[in-house]
């Protein structure tokens, strides 16, 4: 028996936004062409899963430094945002293929259960950001007698 619970990604990350991203990326060849959402240019690949005690968010952020990323948790929404800066070049380049995205990004991930906000943690290693959101322990053992007035 596995202790990892699969999460419905469409419910978790937003089905409409993902469908629009898929349409634009396949139709125009880029995730956010200039006619669509100029404020956000790319979405880092992200995994979201939970175990019996924690939620985890793993985000691929190669060629970024921790100080280029901001993480907040407010009203059940985990927000990760930052900017990946393009690599400066001293010579003119002629690209044959360009798949690495640069510029700002924002990912908002709703967490439906209560989390222990005092124990949230994040670490960055080898281009991956891992965020741990411990679930708040809810005791179901406390039986309370309620008197009828």
Residue pairs with C-beta under 8 A, 6 or more apart in sequence:
3 51
3 52
4 49
4 50
4 51
5 49
5 50
5 51
5 52
6 49
7 48
7 49
7 50
9 48
10 18
12 48
12 109
12 110
13 46
13 48
13 109
20 36
21 31
21 32
21 43
24 30
24 31
24 32
24 33
24 36
25 31
28 36
31 41
31 42
31 43
31 101
32 38
32 40
32 41
32 42
39 104
40 104
40 105
40 106
41 101
41 102
41 103
41 104
41 105
42 84
42 101
42 102
42 103
42 105
43 105
43 107
44 59
44 60
44 61
44 105
44 107
45 59
45 60
46 57
46 58
46 59
46 60
46 107
46 109
47 56
47 57
47 58
47 59
48 55
48 56
48 57
48 58
48 109
49 55
49 56
50 56
50 135
53 134
53 135
54 132
54 133
54 134
54 135
55 111
55 113
55 115
55 132
55 133
55 135
56 130
56 131
56 132
56 133
57 78
57 80
57 109
57 129
57 130
57 131
57 133
58 128
58 129
58 130
58 131
59 80
59 107
59 128
59 129
59 131
60 127
60 128
61 69
61 82
61 84
61 124
61 127
61 128
61 129
62 127
63 84
63 87
63 100
63 127
64 82
64 84
64 127
66 124
68 82
68 83
68 84
68 85
69 80
69 81
69 82
69 124
69 129
70 79
70 80
70 81
70 82
71 78
71 79
71 80
71 122
71 131
72 78
72 79
73 79
73 111
73 115
73 117
73 120
73 133
76 110
76 111
76 112
77 108
77 109
77 110
77 111
78 108
78 109
78 110
78 111
78 131
78 133
79 106
79 107
79 108
79 109
80 106
80 107
80 109
80 129
80 131
81 104
81 105
81 106
81 107
82 104
82 105
83 103
83 104
83 105
84 101
84 102
84 103
84 105
85 102
86 102
86 103
111 133
113 135
113 136
114 135
114 136
114 138
115 133
115 134
115 135
115 136
116 133
116 134
116 135
116 136
116 137
119 134
120 131
120 132
120 133
120 134
121 131
121 132
122 129
122 130
122 131
122 132
123 129
123 130
124 130
